[in-house]
Amino acid sequence: MTKRNVEVFTSGCYLCDETVQLVKELACPNCDVTVHDLSNPCKTKECIKKSKAYGINSVSTVVVDGKIVECCQMGNPNREALMAAGIGQA
């Protein structure tokens, strides 16, 4: 089975924390979840580079296998859209 790469881009706010918790709740063993806190980026600034490459302009944003989940382009992520994007599915 292939791993599903799930990235959550946040700014460390409570709304972002809710999204992180939802993603972690839905994630299955095949989901490799990485959280990128843009308010406290790593020394290499990899998360900032990735957010620019994906075209992220608001947080919280969830990316699954290199594609921004549709609900994140129009507002807050929700359970149904994250599941439709494959989070939690083997």
DSSP file (Angstrom, degrees, kcal/mol; ACC not computed):
  #  RESIDUE AA STRUCTURE BP1 BP2  ACC     N-H-->O    O-->H-N    N-H-->O    O-->H-N    TCO  KAPPA ALPHA  PHI   PSI    X-CA   Y-CA   Z-CA
    1    1 A M              0   0    0      0, 0.0     2,-0.3     0, 0.0    89,-0.0   0.000 360.0 360.0 360.0 141.2    0.0    0.0    0.0
    2    2 A T        -     0   0    0     88,-0.1     2,-0.2     1,-0.1    28,-0.0  -0.639 360.0-115.0 -89.1 147.3    1.2    3.5   -0.8
    3    3 A K        -     0   0    0     -2,-0.3     2,-0.6    28,-0.1    28,-0.2  -0.523  19.9-133.6 -76.9 145.5    1.3    6.2    1.8
    4    4 A R  E     -a   31   0A   0     26,-4.0    28,-3.4    -2,-0.2     2,-0.7  -0.911  18.2-139.7 -99.0 122.9   -0.9    9.2    1.5
    5    5 A N  E     -a   32   0A   0     -2,-0.6    60,-3.3    26,-0.2     2,-0.5  -0.759  23.7-177.3 -88.8 113.0    1.1   12.4    2.1
    6    6 A V  E     -aB  33  64A   0     26,-2.5    28,-2.6    -2,-0.7     2,-0.4  -0.952   2.9-175.2-115.9 123.0   -1.0   14.9    4.1
    7    7 A E  E     -aB  34  63A   0     56,-3.0    56,-3.1    -2,-0.5     2,-0.5  -0.964   7.8-162.5-119.8 134.3    0.4   18.3    4.9
    8    8 A V  E     -aB  35  62A   0     26,-2.8    28,-3.5    -2,-0.4     2,-0.5  -0.970   5.8-157.5-117.4 121.1   -1.4   20.8    7.1
    9    9 A F  E     +aB  36  61A   0     52,-3.2    52,-2.0    -2,-0.5    51,-0.7  -0.872  25.3 164.2-100.3 124.6   -0.3   24.5    6.9
   10   10 A T  E     -a   37   0A   0     26,-3.0    28,-3.0    -2,-0.5    29,-0.3  -0.758  44.2-144.3-131.6 173.4   -1.1   26.5   10.0
   11   11 A S        -     0   0    0     -2,-0.2    26,-0.1    26,-0.2    -1,-0.0   0.153  59.4-101.9-123.1  14.5   -0.3   29.8   11.8
   12   12 A G  S    S+     0   0    0      1,-0.2     2,-0.1     2,-0.0    25,-0.1   0.612  77.6 136.6  78.7  12.6   -0.6   28.3   15.3
   13   13 A C     >  -     0   0    0      1,-0.1     4,-2.3     4,-0.0    -1,-0.2  -0.399  69.7-105.8 -88.6 169.2   -4.1   29.8   16.0
   14   14 A Y  H  > S+     0   0    0      1,-0.2     4,-1.9     2,-0.2     5,-0.1   0.842 120.1  54.2 -65.6 -33.0   -6.9   27.9   17.6
   15   15 A L  H  > S+     0   0    0      2,-0.2     4,-1.6     1,-0.2    -1,-0.2   0.906 110.1  47.2 -66.3 -39.7   -8.8   27.5   14.3
   16   16 A C  H  > S+     0   0    0      1,-0.2     4,-2.6     2,-0.2    -2,-0.2   0.895 108.1  55.9 -66.1 -39.4   -5.7   25.9   12.8
   17   17 A D  H  X S+     0   0    0     -4,-2.3     4,-2.5     1,-0.2    -1,-0.2   0.883 104.7  53.3 -60.1 -38.4   -5.4   23.7   15.9
   18   18 A E  H  X S+     0   0    0     -4,-1.9     4,-2.2     2,-0.2    -1,-0.2   0.897 109.4  48.4 -62.7 -40.2   -8.9   22.5   15.2
   19   19 A T  H  X S+     0   0    0     -4,-1.6     4,-2.7     2,-0.2    -2,-0.2   0.920 110.4  50.9 -65.9 -43.6   -8.0   21.6   11.7
   20   20 A V  H  X S+     0   0    0     -4,-2.6     4,-2.6     1,-0.2    -2,-0.2   0.930 111.4  48.1 -59.3 -45.7   -4.9   19.7   12.8
   21   21 A Q  H  X S+     0   0    0     -4,-2.5     4,-2.3     2,-0.2    -1,-0.2   0.897 111.4  50.4 -62.5 -40.9   -6.9   17.7   15.3
   22   22 A L  H  X S+     0   0    0     -4,-2.2     4,-2.2     2,-0.2    -2,-0.2   0.931 111.5  47.7 -63.2 -45.9   -9.6   16.9   12.7
   23   23 A V  H  X S+     0   0    0     -4,-2.7     4,-2.0     1,-0.2    -2,-0.2   0.930 113.5  47.5 -61.3 -45.4   -6.9   15.7   10.2
   24   24 A K  H  < S+     0   0    0     -4,-2.6    -1,-0.2     1,-0.2    -2,-0.2   0.867 110.8  52.5 -64.6 -35.3   -5.2   13.6   12.9
   25   25 A E  H  < S+     0   0    0     -4,-2.3    -1,-0.2    -5,-0.2    -2,-0.2   0.886 115.7  40.0 -65.3 -39.8   -8.6   12.2   14.0
   26   26 A L  H  < S+     0   0    0     -4,-2.2    -2,-0.2    -5,-0.1    -1,-0.2   0.742  91.4 111.1 -81.4 -24.6   -9.4   11.1   10.4
   27   27 A A     <  -     0   0    0     -4,-2.0    60,-0.1    -5,-0.2    -3,-0.0  -0.163  50.9-158.1 -59.8 142.0   -5.9    9.9    9.5
   28   28 A C    >   -     0   0    0     61,-0.1     3,-2.3     1,-0.0    60,-0.1  -0.583  40.3 -88.9-108.4 175.1   -5.4    6.2    8.9
   29   29 A P  T 3  S+     0   0    0      0, 0.0    -2,-0.1     0, 0.0    61,-0.0   0.742 127.6  58.4 -59.0 -21.6   -2.1    4.2    9.1
   30   30 A N  T 3  S+     0   0    0    -27,-0.1   -26,-4.0     2,-0.0     2,-0.6   0.475  87.8  93.1 -85.6  -2.0   -1.6    5.0    5.4
   31   31 A C  E <   -a    4   0A   0     -3,-2.3     2,-0.8   -28,-0.2   -26,-0.2  -0.831  59.8-161.2 -96.7 121.7   -1.7    8.7    6.1
   32   32 A D  E     -a    5   0A   0    -28,-3.4   -26,-2.5    -2,-0.6     2,-0.5  -0.874  19.0-162.4 -99.7 101.8    1.7   10.4    6.7
   33   33 A V  E     +a    6   0A   0     -2,-0.8     2,-0.4   -28,-0.2   -26,-0.2  -0.746  13.2 179.7 -96.7 128.0    0.6   13.7    8.4
   34   34 A T  E     -a    7   0A   0    -28,-2.6   -26,-2.8    -2,-0.5     2,-0.5  -0.994  13.9-152.6-125.3 132.5    3.0   16.7    8.6
   35   35 A V  E     -a    8   0A   0     -2,-0.4     2,-0.6   -28,-0.2   -26,-0.2  -0.917   5.7-163.8-106.9 126.3    2.1   20.0   10.2
   36   36 A H  E     -a    9   0A   0    -28,-3.5   -26,-3.0    -2,-0.5     2,-0.9  -0.937   4.2-159.4-110.4 111.7    3.8   23.1    9.0
   37   37 A D  E >   -a   10   0A   0     -2,-0.6     3,-1.3     3,-0.3   -26,-0.2  -0.803   4.5-170.4 -91.9 104.2    3.5   26.1   11.4
   38   38 A L  T 3  S+     0   0    0    -28,-3.0   -27,-0.2    -2,-0.9    -1,-0.2   0.669  83.2  61.7 -71.4 -16.4    4.1   29.1    9.2
   39   39 A S  T 3  S+     0   0    0    -29,-0.3    -1,-0.3     1,-0.3   -28,-0.1   0.644 118.4  27.8 -81.7 -13.9    4.3   31.4   12.3
   40   40 A N  S <  S-     0   0    0     -3,-1.3    -3,-0.3     0, 0.0    -1,-0.3  -0.487  89.2-173.9-142.3  65.2    7.2   29.4   13.6
   41   41 A P        -     0   0    0      0, 0.0    -3,-0.1     0, 0.0    -5,-0.0  -0.180  28.3-101.5 -68.6 156.3    9.0   28.0   10.5
   42   42 A C    >   -     0   0    0      1,-0.1     3,-1.3     2,-0.0     6,-0.1  -0.179  38.9 -99.6 -67.6 167.7   11.9   25.6   10.7
   43   43 A K  T 3  S+     0   0    0      1,-0.3    -1,-0.1     2,-0.1     0, 0.0   0.826 123.5  52.6 -60.7 -33.7   15.5   26.9   10.1
   44   44 A T  T 3  S-     0   0    0      1,-0.1    -1,-0.3     0, 0.0    -2,-0.0   0.618 100.4-135.5 -78.8 -11.2   15.5   25.7    6.5
   45   45 A K    <>  +     0   0    0     -3,-1.3     4,-2.2     1,-0.1     3,-0.3   0.723  55.6 145.5  61.9  23.0   12.3   27.6    5.8
   46   46 A E  H  >  +     0   0    0      1,-0.2     4,-2.7     2,-0.2     5,-0.2   0.883  66.0  54.9 -57.2 -40.4   11.1   24.5    3.9
   47   47 A C  H  > S+     0   0    0      1,-0.2     4,-2.5     2,-0.2    -1,-0.2   0.880 108.1  48.5 -65.1 -36.7    7.5   25.0    5.0
   48   48 A I  H  > S+     0   0    0     -3,-0.3     4,-2.1     2,-0.2    -1,-0.2   0.918 111.8  49.3 -67.4 -42.8    7.5   28.6    3.6
   49   49 A K  H  X S+     0   0    0     -4,-2.2     4,-2.3     1,-0.2    -2,-0.2   0.916 112.8  47.8 -60.9 -43.4    8.9   27.3    0.3
   50   50 A K  H  X S+     0   0    0     -4,-2.7     4,-2.5     2,-0.2     5,-0.2   0.918 109.0  52.9 -65.0 -43.0    6.3   24.6    0.1
   51   51 A S  H  X>S+     0   0    0     -4,-2.5     5,-2.7     1,-0.2     4,-0.9   0.892 111.8  46.3 -61.9 -38.1    3.4   27.0    0.9
   52   52 A K  H  <5S+     0   0    0     -4,-2.1     3,-0.4     3,-0.2    -1,-0.2   0.904 110.9  52.2 -68.2 -41.0    4.6   29.3   -1.9
   53   53 A A  H  <5S+     0   0    0     -4,-2.3    -2,-0.2     1,-0.2    -1,-0.2   0.877 112.5  45.2 -63.4 -37.6    5.0   26.3   -4.3
   54   54 A Y  H  <5S-     0   0    0     -4,-2.5    -1,-0.2    -5,-0.1    -2,-0.2   0.655 112.8-120.3 -78.4 -15.8    1.4   25.2   -3.6
   55   55 A G  T  <5 +     0   0    0     -4,-0.9     2,-0.3    -3,-0.4    -3,-0.2   0.790  48.0 172.2  80.4  28.5    0.1   28.7   -3.9
   56   56 A I      < +     0   0    0     -5,-2.7    -1,-0.2    -6,-0.2     3,-0.1  -0.568  14.0 163.9 -74.9 128.5   -1.3   28.8   -0.3
   57   57 A N        +     0   0    0     -2,-0.3     2,-0.3     1,-0.2    -1,-0.1   0.293  62.1  34.9-128.1   7.5   -2.5   32.3    0.7
   58   58 A S  S    S-     0   0    0     14,-0.0     2,-0.3    17,-0.0    -1,-0.2  -0.984  81.1 -97.4-153.6 158.0   -4.5   31.5    3.8
   59   59 A V  S    S+     0   0    0     -2,-0.3   -49,-0.2     1,-0.2     2,-0.1  -0.940  87.4  46.0-127.6 151.6   -4.4   29.0    6.7
   60   60 A S  S    S+     0   0    0    -51,-0.7     2,-0.4    -2,-0.3   -50,-0.2   0.425  73.9 162.9 -84.8 140.9   -5.4   26.5    7.7
   61   61 A T  E     -B    9   0A   0    -52,-2.0   -52,-3.2    -2,-0.1     2,-0.5  -0.987  24.1-154.2-128.5 135.9   -4.8   24.7    4.5
   62   62 A V  E     -B    8   0A   0     -2,-0.4     7,-2.9   -54,-0.2     2,-0.5  -0.928   7.1-166.9-111.8 132.1   -4.6   20.9    4.0
   63   63 A V  E     -BC   7  68A   0    -56,-3.1   -56,-3.0    -2,-0.5     2,-0.5  -0.975   1.1-165.8-119.0 128.0   -2.7   19.4    1.1
   64   64 A V  E >  S-BC   6  67A   0      3,-2.8     3,-1.6    -2,-0.5   -58,-0.2  -0.967  74.2 -20.4-118.1 121.2   -3.1   15.8    0.1
   65   65 A D  T 3  S-     0   0    0    -60,-3.3    -1,-0.2    -2,-0.5   -59,-0.1   0.870 130.4 -47.1  49.2  43.7   -0.6   14.2   -2.2
   66   66 A G  T 3  S+     0   0    0    -61,-0.3     2,-0.4     1,-0.2    -1,-0.3   0.480 118.4 104.2  85.0   3.3    0.5   17.6   -3.5
   67   67 A K  E <  S-C   64   0A   0     -3,-1.6    -3,-2.8     0, 0.0     2,-0.2  -0.969  72.3-120.3-123.3 132.9   -3.0   19.0   -4.1
   68   68 A I  E     -C   63   0A   0     -2,-0.4    -5,-0.2    -5,-0.2     2,-0.2  -0.500  37.4-110.9 -66.8 130.4   -4.8   21.6   -1.9
   69   69 A V    >>  -     0   0    0     -7,-2.9     3,-1.9    -2,-0.2     4,-0.6  -0.454  27.8-122.0 -64.0 133.5   -8.1   20.1   -0.7
   70   70 A E  H >> S+     0   0    0      1,-0.3     3,-1.5     2,-0.2     4,-0.5   0.814 108.3  58.0 -51.0 -41.5  -10.9   21.9   -2.4
   71   71 A C  H >> S+     0   0    0      1,-0.3     4,-0.9     2,-0.2     3,-0.9   0.796  98.5  61.7 -63.2 -26.3  -12.6   23.2    0.8
   72   72 A C  H <4 S+     0   0    0     -3,-1.9    -1,-0.3     1,-0.2    -2,-0.2   0.695  96.4  59.4 -73.5 -17.9   -9.4   24.9    1.8
   73   73 A Q  H << S+     0   0    0     -3,-1.5    -1,-0.2    -4,-0.6    -2,-0.2   0.658 117.3  30.6 -81.4 -16.3   -9.5   27.1   -1.3
   74   74 A M  H << S-     0   0    0     -3,-0.9     2,-0.3    -4,-0.5    -2,-0.2   0.395 128.4 -52.3-123.7   0.6  -12.9   28.5   -0.2
   75   75 A G  S  < S-     0   0    0     -4,-0.9    -1,-0.2   -15,-0.1   -17,-0.0  -0.990  91.0  -4.8 159.4-154.7  -12.9   28.5    3.6
   76   76 A N  S    S-     0   0    0     -2,-0.3   -15,-0.1     1,-0.1    -3,-0.1  -0.433  70.4-106.7 -74.4 142.9  -12.3   26.2    6.5
   77   77 A P        -     0   0    0      0, 0.0     2,-0.3     0, 0.0    -1,-0.1  -0.360  38.6-161.6 -62.7 146.4  -11.6   22.5    6.0
   78   78 A N     >  -     0   0    0      1,-0.1     4,-2.4    -2,-0.0     5,-0.2  -0.928  29.4-109.6-132.1 160.0  -14.4   20.2    6.9
   79   79 A R  H  > S+     0   0    0     -2,-0.3     4,-2.4     1,-0.2     5,-0.2   0.880 114.0  50.5 -53.6 -47.7  -14.7   16.5    7.7
   80   80 A E  H  > S+     0   0    0      1,-0.2     4,-2.3     2,-0.2    -1,-0.2   0.915 112.2  46.0 -62.5 -44.9  -16.6   15.6    4.5
   81   81 A A  H  > S+     0   0    0      2,-0.2     4,-1.5     1,-0.2    -1,-0.2   0.884 112.2  51.0 -68.0 -37.8  -14.1   17.3    2.1
   82   82 A L  H  <>S+     0   0    0     -4,-2.4     5,-2.0     2,-0.2     4,-0.2   0.909 112.1  46.7 -65.9 -40.6  -11.1   15.9    3.9
   83   83 A M  H ><5S+     0   0    0     -4,-2.4     3,-1.4    -5,-0.2    -2,-0.2   0.888 109.5  54.3 -67.0 -38.1  -12.5   12.4    3.7
   84   84 A A  H 3<5S+     0   0    0     -4,-2.3    -1,-0.2     1,-0.3    -2,-0.2   0.805 103.1  57.6 -64.1 -29.0  -13.4   13.0    0.0
   85   85 A A  T 3<5S-     0   0    0     -4,-1.5    -1,-0.3    -5,-0.1    -2,-0.2   0.521 128.1 -99.5 -79.9  -4.8   -9.7   13.9   -0.6
   86   86 A G  T X 5S+     0   0    0     -3,-1.4     3,-1.7     1,-0.3     2,-0.3   0.414  70.1 149.2 106.9  -1.2   -8.7   10.5    0.8
   87   87 A I  T 3 <S+     0   0    0     -5,-2.0    -1,-0.3     1,-0.3   -60,-0.1  -0.510  76.0  13.8 -68.9 127.8   -7.7   11.2    4.4
   88   88 A G  T 3  S+     0   0    0     -2,-0.3     2,-0.5     1,-0.3    -1,-0.3   0.481  99.6 116.4  88.3   3.5   -8.5    8.2    6.5
   89   89 A Q    <         0   0    0     -3,-1.7    -1,-0.3   -61,-0.1   -61,-0.1  -0.912 360.0 360.0-109.4 129.4   -9.0    5.8    3.5
   90   90 A A              0   0    0     -2,-0.5   -88,-0.1    -3,-0.1    -1,-0.1   0.480 360.0 360.0 -70.3 360.0   -6.7    2.9    3.1
